[in-house]
C-alpha cells in the first residue's frame, strides 16, 4: 500500500571495524560505540549477566598468591590498589569485551612500573604500521563527544619507550580480526539480544495494558511526510518498547485512508496464541547463550535441568570439566599478563603466580555459600 508503513526494530549485527578519514583511530562499530552495546546487553539479560559474573569469580578464585614474591602483591600502584584488584577488573573486561587494557606507568628510576586498570571499552587502536603492528592507542571516556573529551594518545608499552605512561592491551588472536577481538560469547549475541527483548516485550505489555502488535488506521490522508513522522513518533513513544536496542519483539502498522470520521481506528491483534512460541524462544535462546559461553552444565549457575539430580558428584564433575576446558585457559592468559609486570618489579627474577581456587564443597561435604 502506498500509505502503509510497517515499523520494526533493528537486529544486533557484528561491529563494523573501519578507518575513518580525518581520525587517528580505528572505529569500533559504525558509530564507534560498540562497547556500549556489549555493556547494555550485559545489563539487560539476567542469564548473560550471571554467566559473566560466574566466570569472573571462577577465574579469580580467592585471590592471587605467590610462593616467591608475596610482598609484591600488596600494592600495584601509588593509589594503593592491590594486584587482586587489578586482576579482577582486567578479568571483567576480558570476559565482557574479549580484551583488557592496563595503564603502565614507569617510576622515576625506570626500574619498576605501576599498573592501573583502564576500561577496555574506552580504548581505540591506531591503524597498523608498515610492520603490521599497532603502534599506539587512544583513550577517551566519552567517544560520542570527542570535542569535549578529546582522546589521549598513549604509546604501546615497552621498557625502552621514552613515554612514562603507556598502554598494554591483551586480546586473544582470532583469524580475520585485525584490531578488536570478538567477545568470547560472540556466537550468542543474537540470542542474548532476543531474550532481552522478549522480556521487555512482556514487561511493556503488562505495564501499559496495550498490546504492541496493533493496527492504527487514520481515516484521512496526511498533508505531508512531516505529519506522518510526527504521528509515528507519538505512537512509538507511547506504544513501543522504550530504549529497546537490537532485536525487537514488537511492531505496529500505521495506515492512512480516505474517510469522513477523523477518529483513529485502533485494532489490537491477538497474541495469546503466541504464548507457546515465546516459551520456545526463551528455551532456544537459553540453550544458545549457555553454549556460547561454553557452560558445561546449567547446574553451575544454579539452574535445574530435567533429568539431572544435581547431586554432589554431578556438580563436581561439571565444575571440573568447566575448570579445565573454559576457566583455566582464560586464567592463564590473565596470569601471564600480570606476571609480565610483576617480574619487572622483581628486577627480572622469576615470579611464581597462581590463584587460590575456591571450593564448591567444604571438607564436610557441605556447599560453600
C-alpha positions in Angstrom: 0.0 0.0 0.0 1.2 3.5 -0.8 0.3 4.9 2.6 1.2 1.9 4.7 4.3 1.7 6.8 5.5 -1.3 8.9 8.0 -0.4 11.6 10.3 -3.0 13.1 13.3 -2.8 15.4 16.9 -3.4 14.2 18.8 -6.6 14.6 22.1 -6.7 16.5 24.9 -7.0 14.0 28.7 -7.6 14.3 30.6 -4.3 14.7 32.0 -2.6 11.6 35.7 -2.1 12.1 36.8 0.7 9.8 39.2 3.6 9.3 37.6 7.0 9.1 39.1 9.8 7.1 40.5 12.5 9.5 40.5 10.2 12.5 43.7 8.7 14.0 42.0 5.7 15.5 40.1 2.7 14.2 36.3 2.9 14.6 34.9 0.1 16.9 31.4 -0.2 15.4 29.6 2.0 12.8 29.4 4.9 15.3 32.4 3.9 17.3 30.1 2.9 20.2 30.1 -0.9 20.0 31.4 -1.4 23.6 28.2 0.3 24.9 26.2 -2.3 23.0 28.0 -5.1 24.9 27.6 -3.2 28.2 23.9 -2.7 27.6 23.4 -6.4 26.8 25.2 -7.4 30.0 22.8 -5.3 32.0 19.6 -6.3 30.2 19.9 -10.1 30.2 19.9 -11.8 33.6 21.3 -15.1 32.3 24.1 -13.5 30.4 25.0 -11.2 33.3 25.0 -14.2 35.7 27.3 -16.2 33.5 29.8 -13.3 33.1 29.9 -12.8 36.9 30.3 -16.6 37.5 33.2 -16.9 35.0 35.0 -13.9 36.7 34.5 -15.5 40.1 35.8 -18.8 38.9 38.9 -17.2 37.3 39.9 -15.0 40.2 39.0 -17.6 42.9 40.0 -16.3 46.4 42.8 -14.1 45.0 46.4 -14.2 43.8 49.2 -16.0 45.6 52.9 -16.2 45.1 55.4 -18.5 46.7 58.4 -16.4 45.5 57.3 -12.8 45.9 54.1 -12.5 48.1 55.2 -9.0 49.1 54.8 -7.7 45.6 51.1 -8.5 45.5 50.2 -5.9 48.2 50.3 -2.8 46.0 50.2 -2.5 42.2 50.3 1.4 42.2 50.7 4.5 44.3 46.9 4.7 44.6 47.1 1.7 47.0 45.3 -0.7 44.7 46.3 -4.3 45.1 47.1 -6.8 42.4 44.0 -8.7 43.3 42.0 -5.5 42.4 43.9 -5.1 39.1 43.5 -8.8 38.3 39.7 -8.8 38.9 39.0 -5.7 36.9 41.1 -7.0 34.0 39.2 -10.2 34.1 35.8 -8.4 34.0 36.9 -6.6 30.8 38.3 -9.7 29.3 35.1 -11.6 29.8 32.9 -8.7 28.5 34.9 -7.3 25.6 37.3 -10.1 24.7 40.3 -7.9 25.6 41.6 -5.8 28.5 43.9 -2.8 28.9 46.4 -1.7 31.5 48.0 1.7 32.0 51.7 1.1 32.7 53.5 4.0 34.5 57.3 3.9 34.8 58.8 5.0 38.1 61.4 7.8 38.1 64.2 5.2 38.2 62.5 3.2 35.3 63.4 0.1 37.2 59.9 -0.7 38.1 56.3 0.1 37.0 53.0 1.0 38.5 49.9 -0.7 37.0 46.4 0.8 36.7 43.2 -0.6 35.1 41.7 1.1 32.1 38.2 0.4 30.8 38.9 -1.5 27.6 35.7 -0.2 26.2 37.2 3.3 26.2 40.4 2.2 24.3 40.7 2.6 20.5 43.5 1.3 18.4 45.6 3.2 15.9 46.0 1.9 12.3 48.7 -0.7 11.9 52.1 0.5 10.7 54.3 -0.9 7.9 55.3 -3.8 10.1 51.6 -4.8 10.6 51.8 -3.8 14.3 49.6 -1.4 16.3 51.9 1.5 17.3 49.7 3.3 19.8 46.3 3.6 21.4 43.8 6.3 22.1 41.7 6.7 25.2 38.5 8.7 25.9 35.8 8.3 28.4 33.2 9.8 26.0 33.7 8.7 22.4 30.4 10.1 21.5 31.7 13.6 22.4 35.4 13.8 21.5 35.3 17.6 21.2 34.6 17.9 25.0 36.5 14.7 25.9 39.4 14.6 23.3 41.1 11.2 23.1 44.5 10.9 24.6 47.3 9.2 22.7 49.3 6.5 24.5 52.3 4.7 23.1 52.3 0.9 23.2 54.1 -0.4 26.3 57.8 -1.0 26.0 60.5 -0.8 28.6 62.5 1.3 26.1 59.7 3.7 25.4 60.5 7.3 26.2 57.0 7.9 27.5 56.4 7.4 31.2 52.8 6.4 30.7 51.9 3.7 28.2 49.1 1.2 27.5 49.3 -2.6 27.4 46.4 -4.3 25.6 45.8 -8.1 25.6 43.4 -10.0 23.5 43.5 -13.5 22.0 44.2 -13.8 18.3 41.3 -14.6 16.0 41.6 -15.1 12.3 40.1 -12.3 10.2 40.1 -9.8 13.1 42.9 -7.3 12.7 42.1 -5.0 15.6 39.4 -5.6 18.2 38.9 -9.2 19.3 35.3 -10.6 19.4 33.9 -11.2 22.9 34.2 -14.9 23.8 30.4 -15.3 23.6 30.0 -13.6 20.2 28.2 -16.6 18.8 25.3 -16.0 21.2 24.9 -12.2 20.8 21.7 -12.6 18.7 20.1 -14.9 21.3 21.2 -12.6 24.2 19.5 -9.6 22.5 16.4 -11.6 21.5 15.9 -13.0 25.0 16.3 -9.5 26.5 13.7 -8.1 24.1 11.2 -10.9 24.7 11.4 -10.0 28.4 11.0 -6.3 27.7 8.1 -7.1 25.4 6.2 -8.8 28.2 7.1 -6.2 30.7 5.9 -3.4 28.4 2.6 -5.2 27.8 1.9 -5.6 31.5 2.8 -2.1 32.3 0.8 -0.4 29.6 -2.1 -2.8 29.1 -1.7 -2.2 25.4 -0.6 -5.0 23.1 2.2 -3.6 20.9 1.0 -5.6 17.9 -1.6 -3.2 16.7 -3.0 -1.7 13.5 -3.5 2.1 13.7 -5.6 3.5 10.9 -6.0 7.3 10.4 -9.1 7.8 8.2 -7.7 10.8 6.4 -4.7 11.5 4.2 -1.7 13.2 5.8 -0.8 16.6 4.5 2.9 15.8 4.2 5.7 13.5 5.3 6.4 15.6 8.4 2.9 14.8 9.7 3.4 11.1 9.0 6.7 11.2 11.0 5.1 13.1 13.9 2.2 10.6 14.2 4.7 7.8 14.1 6.8 9.4 16.7 3.9 9.8 19.1 2.8 6.2 18.6 6.4 5.0 19.1 6.8 7.0 22.3 3.6 5.6 23.8 3.3 2.0 22.4 6.7 0.5 21.7 9.5 -0.7 24.0 11.4 2.4 25.2 15.1 2.1 24.9 15.0 -1.2 23.1 18.1 -1.9 21.1 18.8 -4.8 18.9 16.2 -7.4 18.1 12.7 -6.1 18.6 9.8 -8.3 19.6 7.1 -5.8 18.7 5.8 -3.8 15.8 2.8 -1.7 14.7 1.2 -0.9 11.4 0.2 2.6 10.6 -2.1 3.3 7.6 -3.9 6.3 6.2 -7.1 6.1 4.3 -9.9 8.3 3.0 -12.8 8.6 5.4 -15.2 11.1 6.9 -14.7 10.0 10.5 -11.5 11.6 11.8 -11.3 9.4 14.9 -8.4 6.9 14.6 -9.4 3.3 14.5 -7.1 1.2 16.7 -7.4 -2.6 16.5 -5.3 -5.0 18.6 -4.1 -8.2 17.0 -4.5 -11.1 19.4 -1.2 -12.6 20.5 -2.4 -15.1 23.1 -1.7 -17.8 20.6 2.0 -16.8 20.7 2.5 -17.8 24.4 3.9 -21.2 23.4 6.0 -19.6 20.8 7.6 -17.2 23.3 8.3 -20.1 25.7 10.0 -22.0 22.9 12.1 -18.9 22.0 13.2 -18.5 25.7 14.2 -22.2 25.8 16.1 -21.9 22.5 17.9 -18.7 23.4 18.8 -20.1 26.8 20.5 -23.1 25.2 22.3 -20.9 22.7 23.5 -18.5 25.4 24.8 -21.4 27.6 26.6 -22.9 24.5 28.1 -19.5 23.5 29.6 -19.2 27.0 30.7 -22.8 27.0 28.8 -23.6 30.1 29.2 -27.3 30.6 26.2 -27.7 32.9 23.4 -25.3 33.9 23.9 -26.6 37.4 27.0 -24.4 37.7 24.7 -21.4 37.6 22.1 -23.0 40.0 19.8 -23.9 37.1 17.9 -27.1 37.4 18.0 -29.3 34.3 15.4 -32.0 33.6 16.9 -35.5 34.0 19.7 -34.3 36.3 19.6 -34.9 40.0 22.0 -32.1 40.9 23.9 -34.3 43.4 27.4 -33.6 44.7 29.2 -35.9 42.2 27.3 -34.4 39.2 28.2 -30.8 40.3 31.9 -31.7 40.9 32.2 -33.4 37.5 30.6 -30.4 35.8 32.8 -28.0 37.7 36.0 -30.0 36.9 35.1 -30.0 33.2 34.3 -26.3 33.3 37.6 -25.5 35.1 39.8 -27.4 32.6 38.1 -26.5 29.3 37.0 -22.9 30.0 38.3 -21.3 33.1 41.9 -22.5 33.1 42.9 -21.2 29.6 41.4 -17.8 30.3 43.0 -17.6 33.7 46.4 -18.5 32.2 46.2 -15.6 29.8 45.4 -13.1 32.6 48.1 -14.5 34.9 50.8 -14.3 32.2 50.0 -10.6 31.7 50.1 -9.9 35.4 53.3 -11.9 35.8 54.9 -9.8 33.0 54.8 -6.7 35.1 55.5 -8.3 38.4 58.7 -9.7 37.1 59.8 -6.2 36.0 59.3 -5.1 39.6 61.1 -8.2 40.8 64.2 -7.0 38.8 63.8 -9.8 36.3 63.6 -12.6 38.8 61.2 -15.4 38.2 57.8 -14.8 39.8 55.6 -17.7 40.7 52.0 -16.6 40.4 48.8 -18.5 40.8 45.2 -18.3 42.0 43.9 -19.8 45.3 40.9 -21.7 44.0 37.6 -21.7 45.7 36.0 -24.9 46.8 32.4 -25.7 46.0 32.1 -28.1 49.0 33.8 -27.8 52.3 35.7 -30.7 54.0 32.4 -32.0 55.4 30.7 -32.1 52.1 28.5 -29.1 52.6 28.1 -26.4 49.9 30.2 -23.3 50.4 27.7 -20.5 50.2 
